[in-house]
Amino acid sequence: MILLDPAVAVKWRDYGILIPFPPDRPRNIVGFLKKSADPCPMPIVSIKEALEFLGKKTEFEISEEALERVHKKEYIDIFFQESKEKRDLETTRAILDIYELVDEKGNYHRYNKELAKKTMRDLFETSIMGSLKGSYLAARLALENESGFCFYLSGGNHHARYDWGAGFCVLNDVIFTARAMQNEGRAKIIWIIDVDAHKGCGSAEIVDFIRRGINPHHFEEDCTIVTLSIHMARGWPLDRESMEKSKPDRAPNIKSDIEIPVEKGEESLYTKKLEAGLMQFAALSGGKNADLAIVVDGDDPYEYDEIESSSLLKLTLTQMLERDTLIYDFLVSRGIKSAWLLAGGYGERAWEPAANFLKSLTFRK
Ligand SMILES: [Zn+2]
């Protein structure tokens, strides 16, 4: 099952954000799948259809309390405070910072307020909260639809830290979804498989903070989230050196449970390293399999990705398919249900790896 929500793929320019990446990756993936086989053998559902499938008649809301299981209360309060004026102002301030739209001297960078047709608050409500809801629904669909598989064509905001966003990620939908599934009694053991080019540092930090009791919403069973991140060994985050010195106990310095750095030029070893990593999961879960896996399926390790910060890892289309097939087969052979989130991927050809993987699945069934 594929979950598509065109509303979250916003046009950056409408918000005055001048990032040269087209928002049409989900649309390109769906277009490719529909062209490859008519009708597309894998069901593509909208948010409305997903809600109907799950027996919900109307749109649902995500509570502050649910977000506080993941993020610090003071951070969440910014977005939910009562005064509209303050809420709008502080949401704008947070997004400008997290999207790196203000330079060190305090000047706007890649941002022109004059061009904005919509507000940052609107961006928060449509794209940021929309993406969080989509990831939540993807997990529900994965657990409840017959195939045990759902690929959400958005989500994967894995850099968002405990008390602030980072690297274009405001709220961490990955760990939010995992904790929501646990809290609602839908899954106990959850494995996070993060294969984005950039390290899943926000997710690692949030899980670590839950375990160490820094997040006051701590439950014993929350220790059953296990994280894997395979990523570029160097080059990201851009402020890594200063972070290593000033904040050794914070992201990006906190490691995932299974941490697999890949050095430049090690592309041919990628699949083997990932396979060895996947084999460590069960031991970290007391010999048990997960009830659910969340795959942060970033496409930015792809050799044609256009963002500079992913340039130290360049997998071919074949290697990208090997990566995703390895994960899929690993999970299916163990009967583990999985929600896949599209995560990073930038430029004209960024849609190709996910489209290629999804097409390969439709011809298997
Ligand atoms: Zn990335």
Residues whose N, C-alpha, C, O or C-beta is under 5 A from the ligand:
A	BS01	ZN	D196 A197 H198 G298 D300 G344
